[in-house]
């Protein structure tokens, strides 16, 4: 689930929200929250686009995910940076 919240915790939060806020005001509050999240996402997307435009054509393939150190190392080293799965232990012999 989202933010490691299980189904029961999510249901408990919904019940508490209905009790505290009230069933008549809750839909309006949720709609306002969703609208706020949309505006924040649009703001972040436009800021990313402005940064890409400011970098110029020579860095046109720049991705913000490349700033993550793990992603950067994985791209630079290629397949070598992929974690290797441990070899399975041999099965014990039965006498």
VEXGUFI-833350 format. One record per atom (N, C-alpha, C): residue number from 1; residue in three letters; atom name; x, y, z. Coordinates in steps of 0.1 Angstrom, whole numbers, plus 5000, padded with zeros to 4 digits. Atoms other than C-alpha are relative to their C-alpha. Example, Ala and Ser with C-alpha at 12.3 -4.5 7.8 and 13.67 -1.06 7.14 Angstrom:
2
[1, ALA, N, [5009, 4988, 5000]],
[1, ALA, CA, [5123, 4955, 5078]],
[1, ALA, C, [5009, 5012, 5000]],
[2, SER, N, [4991, 4989, 5000]],
[2, SER, CA, [5137, 4989, 5071]],
[2, SER, C, [4992, 5011, 5008]],
This chain:
95
[1, UNK, N, [5008, 4988, 5000]],
[1, UNK, CA, [5000, 5000, 5000]],
[1, UNK, C, [5009, 5013, 5000]],
[2, UNK, N, [4993, 4987, 5000]],
[2, UNK, CA, [5009, 5037, 4999]],
[2, UNK, C, [5006, 5003, 5013]],
[3, UNK, N, [4993, 4997, 4988]],
[3, UNK, CA, [5035, 5047, 5025]],
[3, UNK, C, [4999, 4989, 5011]],
[4, UNK, N, [5000, 5011, 4991]],
[4, UNK, CA, [5034, 5012, 5040]],
[4, UNK, C, [4988, 5000, 5009]],
[5, UNK, N, [5012, 5001, 4992]],
[5, UNK, CA, [4998, 5016, 5053]],
[5, UNK, C, [4992, 4989, 4995]],
[6, UNK, N, [5009, 5012, 5004]],
[6, UNK, CA, [4978, 4984, 5053]],
[6, UNK, C, [4986, 5004, 4999]],
[7, UNK, N, [5014, 4997, 5002]],
[7, UNK, CA, [4942, 4981, 5045]],
[7, UNK, C, [4992, 5003, 5013]],
[8, UNK, N, [5007, 4997, 4988]],
[8, UNK, CA, [4931, 4980, 5081]],
[8, UNK, C, [5003, 5014, 5006]],
[9, UNK, N, [4997, 4987, 4996]],
[9, UNK, CA, [4950, 5011, 5090]],
[9, UNK, C, [4993, 5011, 4992]],
[10, UNK, N, [5006, 4991, 5009]],
[10, UNK, CA, [4936, 5029, 5060]],
[10, UNK, C, [4985, 5001, 5004]],
[11, UNK, N, [5015, 5000, 4997]],
[11, UNK, CA, [4900, 5019, 5070]],
[11, UNK, C, [4999, 5007, 5014]],
[12, UNK, N, [5001, 4994, 4987]],
[12, UNK, CA, [4907, 5030, 5106]],
[12, UNK, C, [5001, 5015, 4999]],
[13, UNK, N, [4998, 4986, 5003]],
[13, UNK, CA, [4919, 5064, 5093]],
[13, UNK, C, [4987, 5006, 4994]],
[14, UNK, N, [5012, 4995, 5006]],
[14, UNK, CA, [4888, 5068, 5072]],
[14, UNK, C, [4989, 5001, 5010]],
[15, UNK, N, [5011, 5000, 4990]],
[15, UNK, CA, [4865, 5060, 5102]],
[15, UNK, C, [5003, 5012, 5009]],
[16, UNK, N, [4997, 4989, 4991]],
[16, UNK, CA, [4884, 5085, 5124]],
[16, UNK, C, [4997, 5014, 4993]],
[17, UNK, N, [5002, 4988, 5008]],
[17, UNK, CA, [4882, 5111, 5096]],
[17, UNK, C, [4985, 5003, 4999]],
[18, UNK, N, [5015, 4998, 5000]],
[18, UNK, CA, [4844, 5106, 5093]],
[18, UNK, C, [4995, 5005, 5013]],
[19, UNK, N, [5004, 4996, 4986]],
[19, UNK, CA, [4840, 5110, 5131]],
[19, UNK, C, [5004, 5014, 5003]],
[20, UNK, N, [4995, 4987, 4997]],
[20, UNK, CA, [4862, 5140, 5134]],
[20, UNK, C, [4995, 5012, 4991]],
[21, UNK, N, [5003, 4989, 5009]],
[21, UNK, CA, [4853, 5160, 5103]],
[21, UNK, C, [4985, 5000, 4997]],
[22, UNK, N, [5014, 5001, 5003]],
[22, UNK, CA, [4818, 5147, 5097]],
[22, UNK, C, [4998, 4996, 4985]],
[23, UNK, N, [5003, 5006, 5013]],
[23, UNK, CA, [4803, 5129, 5067]],
[23, UNK, C, [4996, 5011, 4990]],
[24, UNK, N, [5005, 4989, 5009]],
[24, UNK, CA, [4789, 5162, 5052]],
[24, UNK, C, [5012, 5008, 4995]],
[25, UNK, N, [4988, 4991, 5004]],
[25, UNK, CA, [4823, 5181, 5051]],
[25, UNK, C, [5011, 4992, 4994]],
[26, UNK, N, [4989, 5009, 5004]],
[26, UNK, CA, [4846, 5151, 5043]],
[26, UNK, C, [5002, 5000, 4985]],
[27, UNK, N, [4998, 5000, 5015]],
[27, UNK, CA, [4839, 5150, 5005]],
[27, UNK, C, [5006, 5013, 4995]],
[28, UNK, N, [4995, 4987, 5004]],
[28, UNK, CA, [4846, 5187, 5001]],
[28, UNK, C, [5015, 5001, 5004]],
[29, UNK, N, [4986, 5000, 4996]],
[29, UNK, CA, [4878, 5184, 5021]],
[29, UNK, C, [5009, 4991, 4992]],
[30, UNK, N, [4992, 5008, 5009]],
[30, UNK, CA, [4890, 5155, 5001]],
[30, UNK, C, [5002, 5006, 4986]],
[31, UNK, N, [4999, 4994, 5014]],
[31, UNK, CA, [4883, 5173, 4968]],
[31, UNK, C, [5010, 5011, 5001]],
[32, UNK, N, [4991, 4989, 4999]],
[32, UNK, CA, [4902, 5203, 4980]],
[32, UNK, C, [5015, 4995, 5002]],
[33, UNK, N, [4986, 5006, 4999]],
[33, UNK, CA, [4932, 5181, 4990]],
[33, UNK, C, [5005, 4995, 4987]],
[34, UNK, N, [4996, 5005, 5013]],
[34, UNK, CA, [4932, 5164, 4956]],
[34, UNK, C, [5003, 5012, 4991]],
[35, UNK, N, [4997, 4988, 5008]],
[35, UNK, CA, [4931, 5198, 4939]],
[35, UNK, C, [5013, 5006, 5004]],
[36, UNK, N, [4987, 4995, 4996]],
[36, UNK, CA, [4960, 5210, 4960]],
[36, UNK, C, [5012, 4991, 4995]],
[37, UNK, N, [4990, 5009, 5005]],
[37, UNK, CA, [4980, 5179, 4951]],
[37, UNK, C, [5002, 5001, 4985]],
[38, UNK, N, [4999, 4997, 5014]],
[38, UNK, CA, [4973, 5185, 4914]],
[38, UNK, C, [5008, 5012, 4997]],
[39, UNK, N, [4993, 4987, 5002]],
[39, UNK, CA, [4985, 5221, 4916]],
[39, UNK, C, [5015, 4998, 5004]],
[40, UNK, N, [4987, 5002, 4997]],
[40, UNK, CA, [5016, 5210, 4934]],
[40, UNK, C, [5008, 4992, 4990]],
[41, UNK, N, [4993, 5008, 5010]],
[41, UNK, CA, [5024, 5184, 4908]],
[41, UNK, C, [5002, 5008, 4988]],
[42, UNK, N, [4999, 4991, 5012]],
[42, UNK, CA, [5018, 5209, 4880]],
[42, UNK, C, [5012, 5010, 5002]],
[43, UNK, N, [4989, 4990, 4996]],
[43, UNK, CA, [5042, 5234, 4898]],
[43, UNK, C, [5013, 4993, 4999]],
[44, UNK, N, [4987, 5007, 5001]],
[44, UNK, CA, [5069, 5207, 4901]],
[44, UNK, C, [5003, 4997, 4986]],
[45, UNK, N, [4997, 5003, 5014]],
[45, UNK, CA, [5065, 5197, 4865]],
[45, UNK, C, [5005, 5012, 4992]],
[46, UNK, N, [4995, 4988, 5007]],
[46, UNK, CA, [5068, 5232, 4853]],
[46, UNK, C, [5013, 5005, 5004]],
[47, UNK, N, [4987, 4997, 4995]],
[47, UNK, CA, [5098, 5238, 4875]],
[47, UNK, C, [5011, 4991, 4993]],
[48, UNK, N, [4991, 5009, 5007]],
[48, UNK, CA, [5115, 5207, 4860]],
[48, UNK, C, [5002, 5004, 4986]],
[49, UNK, N, [4999, 4996, 5014]],
[49, UNK, CA, [5107, 5219, 4825]],
[49, UNK, C, [5008, 5013, 4999]],
[50, UNK, N, [4992, 4988, 5000]],
[50, UNK, CA, [5122, 5253, 4833]],
[50, UNK, C, [5015, 4997, 5001]],
[51, UNK, N, [4986, 5004, 4998]],
[51, UNK, CA, [5154, 5237, 4845]],
[51, UNK, C, [5005, 4994, 4988]],
[52, UNK, N, [4996, 5007, 5013]],
[52, UNK, CA, [5156, 5215, 4814]],
[52, UNK, C, [5002, 5011, 4989]],
[53, UNK, N, [4999, 4989, 5010]],
[53, UNK, CA, [5150, 5246, 4792]],
[53, UNK, C, [5013, 5008, 5003]],
[54, UNK, N, [4988, 4992, 4996]],
[54, UNK, CA, [5177, 5265, 4811]],
[54, UNK, C, [5013, 4993, 4998]],
[55, UNK, N, [4987, 5007, 5002]],
[55, UNK, CA, [5203, 5238, 4807]],
[55, UNK, C, [5004, 5000, 4985]],
[56, UNK, N, [4996, 4999, 5014]],
[56, UNK, CA, [5202, 5241, 4769]],
[56, UNK, C, [4999, 4987, 4993]],
[57, UNK, N, [5001, 5012, 5008]],
[57, UNK, CA, [5203, 5217, 4741]],
[57, UNK, C, [5011, 4990, 5002]],
[58, UNK, N, [4990, 5009, 4998]],
[58, UNK, CA, [5236, 5202, 4750]],
[58, UNK, C, [4997, 4990, 5012]],
[59, UNK, N, [5004, 5009, 4990]],
[59, UNK, CA, [5220, 5186, 4781]],
[59, UNK, C, [4986, 4996, 4999]],
[60, UNK, N, [5014, 5003, 5003]],
[60, UNK, CA, [5187, 5177, 4765]],
[60, UNK, C, [4996, 4987, 5005]],
[61, UNK, N, [5003, 5013, 4995]],
[61, UNK, CA, [5189, 5141, 4777]],
[61, UNK, C, [5001, 4999, 5015]],
[62, UNK, N, [4999, 5000, 4985]],
[62, UNK, CA, [5192, 5151, 4814]],
[62, UNK, C, [4987, 4996, 5006]],
[63, UNK, N, [5012, 5005, 4993]],
[63, UNK, CA, [5168, 5133, 4837]],
[63, UNK, C, [5003, 5002, 5015]],
[64, UNK, N, [4998, 4998, 4986]],
[64, UNK, CA, [5163, 5142, 4874]],
[64, UNK, C, [5003, 4988, 5008]],
[65, UNK, N, [4997, 5012, 4993]],
[65, UNK, CA, [5165, 5106, 4883]],
[65, UNK, C, [5014, 4997, 5000]],
[66, UNK, N, [4986, 5002, 5001]],
[66, UNK, CA, [5201, 5107, 4873]],
[66, UNK, C, [5008, 5006, 5012]],
[67, UNK, N, [4994, 4994, 4988]],
[67, UNK, CA, [5208, 5128, 4904]],
[67, UNK, C, [5001, 4990, 5012]],
[68, UNK, N, [5000, 5011, 4989]],
[68, UNK, CA, [5201, 5097, 4926]],
[68, UNK, C, [5014, 4993, 4998]],
[69, UNK, N, [4987, 5006, 5001]],
[69, UNK, CA, [5236, 5083, 4934]],
[69, UNK, C, [4999, 4986, 4995]],
[70, UNK, N, [5001, 5014, 5004]],
[70, UNK, CA, [5224, 5047, 4929]],
[70, UNK, C, [4998, 4999, 4985]],
[71, UNK, N, [5003, 5000, 5014]],
[71, UNK, CA, [5210, 5055, 4895]],
[71, UNK, C, [5012, 5004, 4992]],
[72, UNK, N, [4988, 4995, 5007]],
[72, UNK, CA, [5241, 5074, 4885]],
[72, UNK, C, [5011, 4990, 4999]],
[73, UNK, N, [4990, 5011, 5000]],
[73, UNK, CA, [5265, 5046, 4895]],
[73, UNK, C, [4995, 4989, 4991]],
[74, UNK, N, [5005, 5011, 5008]],
[74, UNK, CA, [5243, 5020, 4878]],
[74, UNK, C, [5001, 5004, 4985]],
[75, UNK, N, [4998, 4996, 5014]],
[75, UNK, CA, [5243, 5040, 4845]],
[75, UNK, C, [5014, 5000, 4996]],
[76, UNK, N, [4986, 4999, 5003]],
[76, UNK, CA, [5280, 5046, 4847]],
[76, UNK, C, [5007, 4987, 4999]],
[77, UNK, N, [4994, 5013, 5000]],
[77, UNK, CA, [5290, 5011, 4854]],
[77, UNK, C, [4993, 4989, 4992]],
[78, UNK, N, [5008, 5009, 5008]],
[78, UNK, CA, [5263, 4994, 4834]],
[78, UNK, C, [4996, 4988, 5008]],
[79, UNK, N, [5004, 5012, 4994]],
[79, UNK, CA, [5256, 4958, 4843]],
[79, UNK, C, [5007, 4996, 5012]],
[80, UNK, N, [4992, 5004, 4989]],
[80, UNK, CA, [5284, 4955, 4868]],
[80, UNK, C, [4994, 5005, 5013]],
[81, UNK, N, [5006, 4994, 4988]],
[81, UNK, CA, [5264, 4977, 4893]],
[81, UNK, C, [4988, 4992, 5005]],
[82, UNK, N, [5012, 5007, 4996]],
[82, UNK, CA, [5234, 4953, 4894]],
[82, UNK, C, [5004, 4991, 5011]],
[83, UNK, N, [4997, 5009, 4989]],
[83, UNK, CA, [5233, 4934, 4927]],
[83, UNK, C, [4998, 4986, 4995]],
[84, UNK, N, [5001, 5014, 5004]],
[84, UNK, CA, [5240, 4898, 4923]],
[84, UNK, C, [4993, 4992, 5011]],
[85, UNK, N, [5008, 5009, 4991]],
[85, UNK, CA, [5217, 4872, 4939]],
[85, UNK, C, [5010, 4990, 5006]],
[86, UNK, N, [4991, 5010, 4994]],
[86, UNK, CA, [5235, 4849, 4964]],
[86, UNK, C, [4997, 4986, 4994]],
[87, UNK, N, [5002, 5014, 5005]],
[87, UNK, CA, [5240, 4814, 4952]],
[87, UNK, C, [4993, 4992, 5010]],
[88, UNK, N, [5008, 5008, 4991]],
[88, UNK, CA, [5216, 4789, 4967]],
[88, UNK, C, [5009, 4990, 5007]],
[89, UNK, N, [4992, 5010, 4992]],
[89, UNK, CA, [5231, 4766, 4994]],
[89, UNK, C, [4997, 4986, 4995]],
[90, UNK, N, [5002, 5014, 5005]],
[90, UNK, CA, [5236, 4730, 4984]],
[90, UNK, C, [4990, 4993, 5009]],
[91, UNK, N, [5009, 5008, 4992]],
[91, UNK, CA, [5209, 4706, 4996]],
[91, UNK, C, [5007, 4990, 5008]],
[92, UNK, N, [4993, 5010, 4992]],
[92, UNK, CA, [5219, 4684, 5024]],
[92, UNK, C, [4997, 4986, 4995]],
[93, UNK, N, [5002, 5014, 5005]],
[93, UNK, CA, [5224, 4647, 5015]],
[93, UNK, C, [4993, 4992, 5011]],
[94, UNK, N, [5007, 5008, 4990]],
[94, UNK, CA, [5200, 4623, 5032]],
[94, UNK, C, [5006, 4986, 5000]],
[95, UNK, N, [4995, 5013, 4999]],
[95, UNK, CA, [5214, 4590, 5044]],
[95, UNK, C, [4990, 4990, 5002]],
